[in-house]
Amino acid sequence: MGIQICKPIVYLGAKKVFLKDIVLDKSYDLKNKIGSRIVHIEQKKSVLDMGIVVTKKCIEQYKAKPKFLIFVSQGQEKRLPSCAEEMAHKSNIDNKCLVLTISSGCSGFAQAVYLANKLLSKEMNQGLIVCAEKYSTYIKKSDLKTRLLFSDAASSTLVKYSKKKNLLENFFGYDGQNSNSLEVINDNKKEVLNMDGFRVFLFSIKNIPITIKRIIKKAKNINFFFIHPGSKILLDTIINKVKIKSNKVPTTFHITGNTVSTSLPLLLKDNFNKIKKNDKIVISGFGVGLSYATLLVKWI
């Protein structure tokens, strides 16, 4: 029926890299285009390792006994199998637990919240959404524009069953014709991230304002809009198109760069104490795929 979202546990890559040390062109407007001052890079831990760290902490903090685990990741070190089962095992999760993987990026957390809401019941009364991505593995040192954007991160979010229906609206979409706008390709026998930032930008500003406007028409007095902070210029464009107050759109640029599937959990964690019972919040993720997922949730 309904879903209660607990405060996420977040891990950021251990190494802080200041963007001013990456940019060669000192006239480049980092503040208004990118928004963040630093990105976090993980040099030692794998995607699996980061996932285990946040999952163990989440289980310990909430004394959780998850009945399912949804793992969101596209950049696992092995092509197969997914590391979700190994992560669950090393986190001491009951082996009767339902474990599944979503190969998704920036829209993955919102997609997982929707799926978790469908799974939750009196019997399957709690579960985990674990997101982990390490884009630094694929970014070439010479690709400065991409290096400025992405941070390595992982998150684990406990979700619980509620009798009250509170996922009020959902909108999904994709553009498979432009999937190669953000992809990993082989370059001289090495896998590298190839991104056409302009096409990703156009996809985002075309679809996200439309879905948020639809939600606003159906639901008044929305308290917060948790919109994937891909970059400041992208987020500002969406805010201007929808004509919403910027103080209702939290960002995490003061913390780090684009953390892919962990960007929305990081937003929720950073603003968790501001969200009150019965607040209406929008959760919107978009990017690699190309895909988007936008939800309206009444807070429990």
Residue pairs with C-beta under 8 A, 6 or more apart in sequence:
1 120
1 161
1 162
1 163
1 164
1 165
2 117
2 120
2 161
2 162
2 163
2 164
2 165
2 166
2 167
2 300
3 113
3 116
3 117
3 120
3 159
3 160
3 161
3 162
3 166
3 167
3 297
3 300
4 159
4 160
4 161
4 162
4 300
5 113
5 157
5 159
5 268
5 297
5 299
5 300
6 62
6 157
6 158
6 159
6 160
7 268
7 269
7 272
8 58
8 155
8 156
8 157
8 265
8 266
8 268
8 269
8 272
9 54
9 57
9 58
9 61
9 155
9 156
9 157
9 269
10 54
10 153
10 154
10 155
10 262
10 265
10 266
10 269
11 50
11 53
11 54
11 153
11 154
11 155
12 40
12 151
12 152
12 153
12 255
12 256
12 259
13 39
13 40
13 41
13 42
13 43
13 134
13 136
13 151
13 152
13 153
14 40
14 41
14 42
14 43
14 44
14 45
15 40
15 41
15 42
15 43
16 38
16 39
16 40
16 41
17 38
17 39
17 40
17 41
18 37
18 38
19 30
19 34
19 36
19 37
19 38
19 39
19 148
19 257
20 30
20 37
22 144
22 147
22 148
23 30
23 144
23 148
24 144
30 37
30 148
31 232
32 232
32 233
32 236
33 231
33 232
33 233
34 148
34 149
34 231
34 232
34 233
34 253
34 257
35 229
35 231
35 232
35 233
35 235
35 251
35 253
36 232
36 253
36 254
36 255
36 256
36 257
37 253
38 256
38 257
39 147
39 148
39 149
39 150
39 151
39 256
39 257
40 151
40 152
40 153
40 256
40 257
40 259
41 136
41 151
41 152
42 50
42 134
42 136
42 152
45 53
46 77
46 134
47 73
47 75
47 76
47 77
47 83
47 132
47 133
47 134
47 154
48 76
48 77
48 83
48 86
48 87
48 132
50 132
50 134
50 152
50 153
50 154
51 71
51 73
51 83
51 84
51 87
51 130
51 132
51 154
51 156
52 87
52 90
52 91
53 154
54 130
54 132
54 154
54 155
54 156
55 69
55 87
55 88
55 91
55 93
55 128
55 130
55 156
56 91
56 92
57 156
58 64
58 128
58 156
58 157
58 158
59 66
59 91
59 92
59 93
59 128
62 158
64 126
64 128
64 158
65 94
65 126
66 93
66 94
66 97
66 126
66 127
66 128
66 158
67 97
67 98
67 123
67 124
67 125
67 126
67 127
68 97
68 98
68 99
68 100
68 116
68 119
68 124
68 127
68 128
69 84
69 87
69 88
69 93
69 97
69 98
69 99
69 100
69 127
69 128
69 130
70 100
70 101
70 102
70 112
70 115
70 116
70 127
70 128
70 129
70 130
71 82
71 83
71 84
71 87
71 99
71 100
71 101
71 102
71 130
71 131
71 132
72 101
72 102
72 104
72 108
72 109
72 111
72 112
72 129
72 130
72 131
72 132
72 261
73 82
73 83
73 101
73 102
73 103
73 108
73 131
73 132
73 133
73 261
74 103
74 104
74 105
74 133
74 288
75 133
75 134
75 135
75 137
75 138
75 184
76 82
76 83
77 83
82 101
84 99
84 100
84 101
84 130
85 99
87 130
88 95
88 97
88 99
89 95
93 99
98 119
98 124
98 127
102 108
102 111
102 112
102 115
104 111
104 261
104 288
104 289
104 291
105 133
105 182
105 260
105 261
105 287
105 288
105 289
106 228
106 230
106 258
106 260
106 261
106 263
106 285
106 286
106 287
106 288
107 228
107 285
107 286
107 287
107 288
107 289
107 291
107 292
107 293
108 131
108 260
108 261
108 285
109 129
109 131
109 155
109 157
109 261
109 262
109 263
109 264
109 265
109 283
109 285
110 264
110 283
110 284
110 285
110 293
110 294
110 295
111 172
111 285
111 291
111 293
112 129
112 131
113 129
113 159
113 167
113 283
113 295
113 297
114 167
114 170
114 172
114 293
114 295
116 127
116 129
116 159
117 159
117 167
119 127
120 126
120 127
120 159
120 160
120 161
120 162
121 161
122 161
124 161
125 160
125 161
126 158
126 159
126 160
126 161
127 158
127 159
128 156
128 157
128 158
128 159
129 155
129 156
129 157
129 159
129 265
130 154
130 155
130 156
130 157
131 153
131 154
131 155
131 156
131 157
131 260
131 261
131 262
131 265
132 153
132 154
132 155
132 261
132 262
133 152
133 153
133 154
133 259
133 260
133 261
133 262
134 152
135 150
135 151
135 152
135 193
135 260
136 150
136 152
137 191
138 184
138 191
138 192
138 193
139 146
139 147
139 150
139 192
139 193
140 146
140 187
140 192
140 193
141 147
143 192
143 193
145 195
145 197
146 193
146 195
146 197
148 257
149 230
149 231
149 257
149 258
150 257
150 258
150 259
150 260
151 256
151 257
151 258
151 259
152 259
153 256
153 259
153 260
153 262
153 266
154 262
155 261
155 262
155 265
155 266
155 269
157 265
157 268
162 300
164 298
164 300
166 297
166 298
166 299
166 300
167 295
167 296
167 297
168 218
168 219
168 280
168 296
168 297
168 298
169 214
169 215
169 218
169 219
169 295
169 296
170 293
170 294
170 295
170 296
171 211
171 214
171 215
171 292
171 293
171 294
171 295
172 291
172 292
172 293
172 294
173 207
173 211
173 291
173 292
174 289
174 290
174 291
174 292
175 203
175 289
175 290
175 291
176 289
176 290
178 199
178 203
178 290
179 289
179 290
180 194
180 196
181 195
181 196
181 199
181 200
181 203
181 290
182 193
182 194
182 195
182 196
182 200
182 287
182 288
182 289
182 290
183 193
183 194
183 195
183 288
184 191
184 192
184 193
184 194
185 191
185 192
185 194
186 192
187 194
200 230
200 287
200 290
201 234
201 237
203 286
203 290
203 292
204 230
204 234
204 238
204 286
204 287
204 292
205 234
205 237
205 238
205 241
207 286
207 292
208 227
208 238
208 284
208 286
208 292
208 294
209 238
209 241
209 242
211 284
211 292
211 294
212 225
212 227
212 238
212 242
212 244
212 282
212 284
212 294
213 242
215 222
215 282
215 294
215 296
216 222
216 242
216 244
218 296
219 280
219 296
221 280
222 248
222 280
222 281
222 282
222 296
223 248
223 275
223 276
223 279
223 280
223 281
224 248
224 249
224 250
224 271
224 274
224 275
224 279
224 281
224 282
225 244
225 248
225 249
225 281
225 282
225 284
226 250
226 264
226 267
226 268
226 271
226 281
226 282
226 283
226 284
227 235
227 238
227 249
227 282
227 284
228 258
228 263
228 264
228 284
228 285
228 286
228 287
229 235
229 251
229 252
229 253
229 258
229 263
229 267
230 258
230 263
230 286
230 287
231 258
232 251
232 253
235 249
235 251
236 246
239 246
239 249
250 267
250 270
250 271
251 267
252 259
252 263
252 266
252 267
252 270
255 266
255 270
256 266
259 266
260 287
260 288
261 285
263 285
264 283
264 285
268 275
275 281
275 299
276 299
277 299
277 300
278 298
278 299
279 298
279 299
280 296
280 297
280 298
280 299
281 296
281 297
281 299
282 294
282 295
282 296
282 297
283 294
283 295
283 297
284 292
284 293
284 294
284 295
285 292
285 293
285 294
286 292
286 293
